[in-house]
């Protein structure tokens, strides 16, 4: 019976799979052609061009022009009309806005702020999230971080408002104009990929150390998601609705206000959500240039190698991020669900209760968090770190300590990978990049990737860039192995998914600087801890995207495979993973981008290469070194994006955006 039943269904199911089969055959044939062409080009290139690194004659030294630019900014910052009548007003507006918000928060008192957070969450998402919000703000006070929390909250509110305004305007332009969409896309890519340390220096040169520089640097980092999602929502508006509105004689402005923007409300709220998360992610980095608040506490604690104090300041950042993420996500899901009169009533109740609590706190003279209601968590955390360092760093029987793992990973993976990349002739690297991009994209994709990689050589940082590339490749490989495994487990088991969610939330919102210290305590200083920190940072996104892709597989396909007697393993490898291929490719792409962002910060813990150059440029005020390293990182990110993301997906995203 088995012999008669099993062959028949594949033949019946083969008709719908004709197109995918033809596509796979075409891709395989194309891959063989590209592979043969690459081998031939390698042989020919070795005969004509020889080997070696990037030729010095093809490099351009930008240190002279950039140093002259830096000197001009410093000399004219106090007297030039550009600074006096334009940039100076921007700086003053930022300072006034942040101070006004901070004074309002202080006037509400700890009880008023906590009540306001809980009532807003109740109004948007219900009682459970309201209680979570109250507990989160209370925890900030219990950890002795109430005033720094208010300072960070004030700065983030202003930065997010500016990011939403700027991103909304850019997204509006991109959503209504195809030409503007094409023009803005590389600008937004650069804003999002350029490492923060690279553009902190120009911002400091123009605005000096302080709140304005911190806010504007945060805006540069947090505005792109709002712009992208705004454009996506506007360009994805239902064509039938837009046609109906136009048939009623509505003008362009009326169509925008009455149809496009209301239809894009969920995307707009998601953009606000992402801007908030990215702004909070900048809290610690912005503290380097005078942001103050929780980020400054984290940075100072890390400078003193005090892990407990760093976590005491880092936990409130995580709590703020989690609460704001949940509130804005719930607002996006429930937008338009409640009747207008009920919504207004609930807002009135929330505002009234907040006012009563704030007035009561002011009359009682208890505006600041009571000193007796604090808990010092630094000693036990430092004790735990000391125990891990003493017992796990070295001397563990059989498996060895974490220092041994780091040394082996460096010697067996990082060193050979770096030496192999640097040994390859420059033209062979360009050829390999072009072949990989062409394999999954078009000639335009390959040309973009090759030009971006060539720009790294022209900037004169070929060797450090290949060192950074080796770290990125190693970290991405580890991230994908762990992330895909955990994502598949979370998708196939509801219990595992529930357990992983809070862990992923903490990993994704914890400031990168906070877990650099435990990583260094366990793995020492060098490239291995930089890779480990990058894996921790990129892993949550890969797990989430993989889990979402596996869950989204058509249930009919799974049912069909089960009816044919497929085991769970066969369903995973022959049905779910192949059908989730777009999501897996997106996970690879996001893993690359996130790993690249943290490998730069890894320059602080011995990662070297471009990350060290970017940090050194900021620390020494060397505009040339910092900007050149930042530009090279952008080019490297662009190259990796083009060789990990199929052109078809980007084209679809561009049409939808």
C-alpha positions in Angstrom: 0.0 0.0 0.0 2.9 2.3 0.8 4.3 1.9 -2.7 1.0 2.7 -4.4 0.1 5.7 -2.3 3.4 7.6 -1.8 4.4 8.3 -5.5 0.9 9.7 -6.5 0.7 12.8 -4.4 4.0 14.3 -5.5 2.9 14.0 -9.2 -0.4 15.7 -8.3 1.4 18.4 -6.4 4.0 19.0 -9.1 1.9 21.3 -11.2 1.7 24.2 -8.8 5.5 23.8 -8.2 6.5 24.2 -11.8 7.3 27.9 -11.5 9.4 27.5 -8.3 11.2 24.5 -9.9 12.0 26.5 -13.0 13.2 29.3 -10.8 15.5 27.0 -8.9 16.8 25.6 -12.1 17.5 29.0 -13.5 19.2 30.1 -10.3 21.4 27.0 -10.3 22.3 27.5 -13.9 23.0 31.1 -13.3 25.1 30.2 -10.3 27.2 27.8 -12.3 27.8 30.4 -15.0 28.8 33.0 -12.4 31.1 30.5 -10.7 32.8 29.5 -13.9 33.2 33.2 -14.8 34.6 34.0 -11.4 37.2 31.2 -11.6 38.3 32.3 -15.0 38.5 35.9 -13.9 40.7 34.9 -10.9 43.1 33.0 -13.1 43.3 35.9 -15.6 43.6 38.5 -12.8 46.4 36.6 -11.1 48.3 36.7 -14.4 47.7 40.4 -15.3 47.3 42.2 -12.0 49.3 40.1 -9.5 48.5 40.1 -5.8 48.8 42.5 -2.8 46.6 44.9 -0.9 44.9 48.0 -2.3 47.4 50.1 -4.4 48.5 53.2 -2.7 48.3 55.1 -6.0 44.5 54.5 -6.0 44.0 55.9 -2.5 43.0 59.5 -1.6 44.2 61.2 1.5 41.3 63.2 3.0 43.1 64.2 6.2 44.2 67.6 4.9 40.7 68.9 3.7 39.0 67.4 6.8 41.5 69.0 9.2 41.1 72.4 7.5 37.3 72.0 7.8 37.6 71.2 11.5 39.9 74.2 12.1 37.5 76.5 10.2 34.5 75.3 12.4 36.5 75.9 15.6 37.7 79.3 14.5 34.2 80.5 13.3 31.9 78.9 15.8 31.5 82.0 17.9 31.3 84.7 15.3 30.1 83.4 11.9 26.5 84.4 11.0 25.7 80.7 10.2 26.4 79.8 13.8 25.0 83.0 15.4 21.7 83.3 13.5 20.8 79.7 12.5 22.6 76.9 14.4 22.7 79.0 17.6 18.9 79.3 17.5 18.6 75.6 17.0 20.8 75.0 20.0 18.9 77.4 22.2 15.5 75.9 21.2 16.8 72.4 22.1 18.1 73.5 25.5 14.8 75.4 26.3 12.7 72.5 25.3 14.5 69.9 27.3 14.6 72.1 30.4 10.9 72.9 30.1 10.0 69.2 29.9 12.3 68.4 32.8 10.8 71.1 35.0 7.3 69.8 34.2 8.3 66.3 35.3 9.9 67.7 38.5 6.7 69.7 39.2 4.5 66.5 38.9 6.7 64.8 41.5 7.4 61.1 41.6 3.8 60.2 42.4 2.4 62.4 39.6 4.8 61.0 37.0 4.2 57.4 38.1 0.4 58.0 38.1 0.6 59.6 34.6 2.6 56.7 33.2 0.1 54.2 34.6 -3.0 56.1 33.5 -1.7 56.6 29.9 -0.9 52.9 29.7 -4.4 52.2 31.1 -6.0 54.5 28.6 -4.1 52.9 25.6 -3.7 49.3 26.5 -5.6 48.3 29.7 -5.1 47.5 33.3 -2.2 44.9 33.0 0.1 47.3 31.1 -0.9 50.1 33.5 0.3 48.1 36.5 3.5 47.2 34.6 4.2 50.9 33.9 3.6 51.8 37.5 6.0 49.0 38.6 8.6 50.1 36.1 8.7 53.7 37.3 8.6 52.6 40.9 11.6 50.4 40.2 13.5 53.3 38.8 13.0 55.1 42.1 13.9 52.0 44.2 17.2 51.7 42.4 18.0 55.3 43.4 17.8 56.6 39.8 14.7 58.8 39.9 16.4 62.1 39.0 18.6 60.6 36.2 15.5 58.8 34.9 13.6 62.1 34.6 16.6 63.7 32.9 16.8 60.9 30.4 13.0 61.0 29.9 13.0 64.7 29.2 15.8 64.5 26.7 14.3 61.4 25.0 10.8 63.1 24.8 12.3 66.1 23.0 14.6 63.9 20.8 11.7 61.6 19.9 9.4 64.6 19.1 12.0 66.1 16.8 12.7 62.6 15.2 9.0 62.1 14.6 8.6 65.5 13.1 11.7 65.3 10.9 11.0 61.7 9.9 7.3 62.4 9.3 8.2 65.2 6.9 10.8 63.1 5.1 8.4 60.2 4.9 5.6 62.4 3.7 7.8 63.6 0.8 8.9 60.1 0.0 5.4 58.7 0.2 4.0 61.3 -2.2 6.8 61.5 -4.7 8.7 58.6 -6.5 11.6 60.8 -7.3 11.9 62.0 -3.6 11.7 58.4 -2.5 14.6 57.4 -4.7 16.6 60.4 -3.5 16.0 59.9 0.2 16.6 56.2 0.3 20.5 56.4 0.2 20.3 59.3 2.7 18.3 57.3 5.1 20.5 54.3 4.6 23.6 56.4 5.5 21.9 57.9 8.6 21.0 54.4 9.8 24.3 52.6 9.1 26.7 55.4 9.9 28.1 54.5 13.4 27.2 57.0 16.1 30.8 57.6 17.1 31.5 58.8 13.5 28.9 61.6 13.5 29.2 62.5 17.2 32.4 64.4 16.4 31.0 66.7 13.7 28.0 67.4 16.0 30.3 68.3 18.9 32.4 70.5 16.6 29.3 72.5 15.6 27.3 72.6 18.9 29.9 71.8 21.5 29.6 69.3 24.4 26.1 69.4 26.0 22.4 68.7 25.5 22.0 70.2 22.0 24.7 67.9 20.5 23.2 64.9 22.3 19.7 65.6 21.1 20.7 66.2 17.5 22.8 63.1 17.4 19.9 61.1 18.7 17.6 62.6 16.0 20.0 61.6 13.2 19.9 58.1 14.6 16.2 57.8 15.4 14.5 59.7 12.5 15.1 57.1 9.6 12.6 54.5 10.9 9.9 57.1 11.2 10.6 58.3 7.6 10.6 54.8 6.2 7.4 53.7 7.9 5.6 56.9 7.1 6.5 56.5 3.4 5.4 52.8 3.6 2.0 53.7 5.0 1.3 56.5 2.6 2.4 54.5 -0.5 0.5 51.4 0.7 -2.9 53.2 1.0 -5.8 51.2 -0.4 -6.1 52.1 -4.1 -9.9 51.6 -4.0 -10.3 54.1 -1.2 -8.1 56.7 -2.8 -10.0 56.3 -6.1 -13.3 56.7 -4.3 -12.1 59.9 -2.5 -10.8 61.3 -5.8 -14.1 60.6 -7.5 -15.8 62.8 -4.9 -13.7 65.8 -6.1 -11.3 66.0 -3.1 -8.2 68.0 -3.6 -4.7 66.6 -3.0 -4.6 68.1 0.5 -8.0 66.7 1.3 -7.0 63.3 0.0 -3.9 63.4 2.2 -5.7 64.5 5.4 -8.9 62.5 5.0 -7.7 59.2 3.4 -3.9 58.7 3.2 -2.9 59.7 6.7 -5.9 57.9 8.4 -5.2 54.7 6.4 -1.5 54.9 7.5 -2.2 55.3 11.2 -0.8 52.0 12.2 2.4 52.5 10.2 2.8 56.0 11.7 2.5 54.6 15.3 4.9 51.9 14.5 7.3 54.5 13.3 6.9 56.4 16.6 7.6 53.1 18.4 10.8 52.4 16.5 12.0 56.0 16.9 11.5 55.7 20.7 13.4 52.4 20.8 16.3 53.8 18.8 16.4 57.0 20.8 16.7 55.1 24.0 19.4 52.9 22.4 21.4 56.2 22.0 21.1 57.2 25.6 24.5 55.9 26.7 26.3 56.8 23.5 24.9 60.4 23.8 26.2 60.6 27.3 29.7 60.7 25.9 28.9 64.2 24.6 27.1 65.6 27.6 23.6 64.0 27.5 23.6 63.4 31.3 20.9 61.2 32.9 21.0 57.5 33.0 23.4 57.2 30.2 26.0 59.3 32.0 25.6 57.1 35.1 26.2 54.0 33.0 29.2 55.5 31.3 30.8 56.7 34.5 30.2 53.3 36.1 31.8 51.5 33.2 34.8 53.8 33.3 35.3 52.7 36.9 34.6 49.0 35.9 31.7 48.9 38.3 29.3 46.4 36.7 26.7 46.7 39.6 26.4 50.5 39.3 26.2 50.2 35.5 23.4 47.7 35.7 21.6 49.9 38.3 21.5 52.7 35.7 21.0 50.4 32.8 17.9 48.6 34.2 15.8 51.8 34.2 16.7 52.4 30.5 15.5 48.9 29.7 12.3 49.4 31.8 11.6 52.7 30.0 12.1 51.1 26.6 9.9 48.1 27.5 7.1 50.3 28.8 7.2 52.7 25.9 7.4 49.8 23.4 4.4 48.1 24.9 2.3 51.3 25.1 3.0 52.4 21.5 2.6 48.9 20.1 -0.8 48.6 21.9 -1.8 52.0 20.6 -1.0 50.9 17.0 -3.1 47.7 17.4 -6.1 49.4 19.0 -6.1 52.6 16.9 -9.6 53.5 16.0 -11.1 50.7 18.0 -12.7 52.7 20.8 -15.7 55.1 20.1 -14.7 58.8 20.2 -16.9 59.7 23.2 -15.4 56.8 25.3 -11.9 57.7 24.3 -12.4 61.3 25.3 -13.9 60.3 28.6 -11.0 58.0 29.5 -8.5 60.7 28.6 -10.4 63.1 30.8 -10.4 60.7 33.7 -6.6 60.0 33.2 -5.8 63.7 33.2 -8.0 64.4 36.2 -6.4 61.7 38.3 -2.9 62.7 37.4 -3.7 66.3 38.4 -5.1 65.2 41.7 -2.1 63.0 42.5 0.4 65.7 41.4 -1.3 68.4 43.6 -1.5 66.0 46.6 2.3 65.3 46.2 3.1 69.0 46.0 1.0 69.9 49.1 2.6 67.1 51.1 6.1 68.3 50.0 7.1 64.9 48.6 8.1 65.7 45.0 11.3 63.8 44.9 11.6 60.1 45.5 12.2 59.4 49.3 15.8 58.5 50.1 14.8 55.8 52.4 13.0 53.9 49.6 16.0 52.9 47.7 17.9 49.6 47.3 21.6 49.3 46.4 22.0 46.3 44.0 25.6 47.1 43.1 27.3 45.0 45.8 25.5 41.7 45.1 25.9 42.1 41.3 29.6 42.9 41.6 30.0 39.9 43.9 28.3 37.7 41.2 30.6 39.1 38.5 33.7 38.5 40.7 32.5 34.9 41.3 32.0 34.3 37.5 35.5 35.8 36.9 37.1 33.6 39.5 35.3 30.4 38.6 34.5 30.6 34.9 37.3 32.7 33.4 39.9 29.9 33.6 40.5 26.5 35.1 37.1 24.9 34.4 37.7 21.1 34.2 37.3 19.4 30.9 35.7 22.3 28.9 38.1 25.0 29.9 37.3 28.6 31.0 35.8 31.4 29.0 39.2 32.9 28.5 40.3 29.6 26.8 37.2 29.7 24.6 38.0 33.3 23.6 41.6 32.4 22.8 40.7 29.4 20.7 38.0 31.3 18.9 40.5 34.0 18.1 43.2 31.6 17.0 41.0 29.1 15.1 38.4 31.5 13.6 39.2 35.2 13.7 42.9 35.1 12.9 42.6 32.7 9.9 39.6 34.6 8.6 41.3 38.0 8.9 44.6 36.7 7.4 42.8 35.0 4.6 40.9 38.1 3.6 44.0 40.3 3.8 46.0 37.8 1.8 43.6 37.9 -1.1 44.4 40.4 -3.9 42.3 43.5 -3.8 40.8 42.7 -7.2 39.9 39.2 -6.0 37.9 40.7 -3.1 36.0 43.0 -5.5 35.4 40.1 -7.9 34.0 37.9 -5.1 31.8 40.7 -3.9 30.5 41.3 -7.4 29.9 37.6 -8.0 27.9 37.2 -4.7 25.8 40.2 -5.4 25.1 39.1 -9.0 24.2 35.7 -7.8 21.2 36.9 -5.8 20.6 40.3 -7.6 21.1 42.2 -10.8 24.1 43.9 -12.5 23.0 47.1 -10.8 23.2 45.4 -7.4 26.7 44.0 -8.2 27.9 47.3 -9.4 26.7 49.0 -6.2 28.4 46.5 -4.0 31.7 46.6 -6.0 31.7 50.4 -6.0 31.0 50.6 -2.2 33.9 48.1 -1.6 36.2 50.1 -3.9 35.4 53.3 -2.0 36.9 51.6 1.1 40.2 51.2 -0.7 40.1 54.7 -2.1 39.6 56.0 1.5 42.9 54.3 2.4 41.5 51.9 5.1 41.5 48.6 3.1 43.4 46.5 5.7 41.4 47.7 8.8 38.1 47.2 6.8 39.0 43.6 6.0 39.8 43.1 9.7 36.4 44.5 10.6 34.8 42.3 7.9 36.4 39.2 9.4 34.8 40.0 12.8 31.4 40.7 11.2 31.4 37.4 9.3 32.4 35.4 12.3 29.8 37.1 14.5 27.1 36.8 11.9 27.8 33.0 11.5 27.5 32.5 15.3 24.4 34.7 15.4 22.6 32.8 12.6 23.4 29.4 14.1 22.0 30.4 17.5 19.3 32.7 16.2 17.8 30.3 13.7 17.8 27.4 16.2 16.1 29.5 18.9 13.7 31.1 16.4 12.6 27.7 15.1 12.2 26.4 18.7 10.1 29.5 19.6 7.9 29.1 16.5 7.3 25.4 17.1 6.7 25.6 20.9 4.4 28.3 22.5 6.0 27.6 25.9 9.5 28.3 24.6 8.3 31.4 22.8 6.8 32.8 26.1 10.0 32.1 28.0 12.2 33.7 25.3 10.2 36.9 24.9 11.2 38.7 28.1 14.8 37.6 27.6 14.9 38.9 24.1 13.3 42.2 25.3 16.1 42.7 27.8 18.8 41.9 25.3 17.3 44.1 22.7 16.8 47.2 24.9 19.9 46.9 27.2 22.4 49.6 26.3 25.4 48.0 24.5 27.8 49.6 26.9 26.2 47.7 29.8 27.0 44.2 28.7 30.4 45.1 27.4 31.8 44.9 30.9 30.4 41.3 31.8 31.6 40.2 28.4 35.1 41.6 29.1 35.0 40.1 32.6 34.3 36.6 31.1 36.3 36.7 27.8 39.1 39.3 28.4 40.0 42.1 26.1 40.4 41.5 22.3 38.4 40.8 19.2 36.6 37.8 20.8 34.7 39.8 23.3 33.8 42.3 20.6 32.3 39.4 18.6 30.5 38.1 21.7 28.9 41.5 22.4 27.8 41.7 18.7 26.2 38.3 18.9 24.3 39.2 22.1 23.0 42.5 20.4 22.0 41.0 17.1 20.6 37.7 18.3 17.1 39.0 19.4 16.3 40.4 16.0 17.3 37.2 14.2 15.3 35.0 16.6 12.2 37.2 16.2 12.3 37.3 12.4 13.0 33.6 12.1 10.2 32.7 14.5 7.8 35.0 12.6 8.8 33.5 9.3 8.3 29.9 10.5 5.0 30.7 12.1 3.7 32.4 8.9 4.1 29.2 6.8 0.8 28.2 5.2 -0.9 25.7 7.5 -2.3 23.9 4.4 1.3 23.0 3.4 2.0 21.6 6.8 -1.2 19.6 6.8 -0.4 18.2 3.4 3.0 17.1 4.5 1.6 15.4 7.6 -1.0 13.6 5.4 1.9 12.2 3.5 3.5 10.8 6.6 6.3 13.4 7.1 8.0 13.5 10.5 8.5 16.7 12.4 12.1 16.9 11.2 11.0 16.4 7.6 8.3 19.1 8.0 10.9 21.5 9.3 13.6 21.0 6.7 11.5 20.2 3.7 8.5 22.5 4.2 8.8 25.2 6.9 12.4 26.4 6.3 12.1 26.5 2.5 8.8 28.4 2.7 10.3 30.7 5.3 13.3 31.5 3.0 12.4 35.3 2.6 12.2 35.7 6.4 15.5 33.9 6.8 17.2 36.1 4.2 15.8 39.1 6.0 17.2 37.7 9.3 20.6 37.4 7.7 20.4 41.0 6.5 19.4 42.4 9.8 22.0 40.3 11.6 24.7 41.8 9.4 23.6 45.4 10.1 23.2 44.9 13.8 26.5 43.0 14.2 28.3 45.8 12.2 26.9 48.4 14.6 28.3 46.7 17.7 31.6 45.6 16.2 32.3 49.3 16.0 31.7 49.7 19.7 33.8 46.6 20.2 36.7 48.9 19.4 36.5 50.0 23.0 37.3 46.5 24.3 40.1 45.6 21.9 38.2 44.9 18.7 40.6 47.3 16.8 40.2 47.9 13.1 37.6 50.5 11.9 35.8 50.5 15.3 38.9 51.7 17.1 39.5 54.4 14.5 36.0 55.7 14.9 36.3 55.8 18.7 39.9 57.3 18.5 38.7 60.0 16.2 36.0 61.1 18.7 38.3 60.8 21.7 41.1 62.9 20.1 39.0 65.3 18.2 40.5 63.9 14.9 37.8 64.6 12.4 39.7 62.9 9.5 40.2 59.6 11.3 36.7 59.4 12.7 34.9 60.4 9.6 37.0 58.2 7.2 36.4 55.2 9.5 32.7 56.0 9.7 32.4 56.4 5.9 34.3 53.1 5.4 31.8 51.4 7.8 28.9 52.8 5.8 30.4 51.4 2.6 31.0 48.0 4.3 27.4 48.0 5.5 26.2 48.8 2.0 28.3 46.0 0.5 27.1 43.5 3.0 23.5 44.6 2.5 23.7 44.1 -1.3 25.2 40.6 -1.0 22.7 39.4 1.6 19.4 40.8 0.5 17.9 39.7 -2.9 17.1 42.5 -5.2 13.5 41.3 -5.7 12.7 41.9 -2.0 14.3 45.3 -2.0 12.4 46.2 -5.2 9.1 45.2 -3.6 9.9 47.1 -0.5 10.7 50.1 -2.6 7.4 49.9 -4.4 5.6 49.5 -1.1 7.5 52.3 0.5 
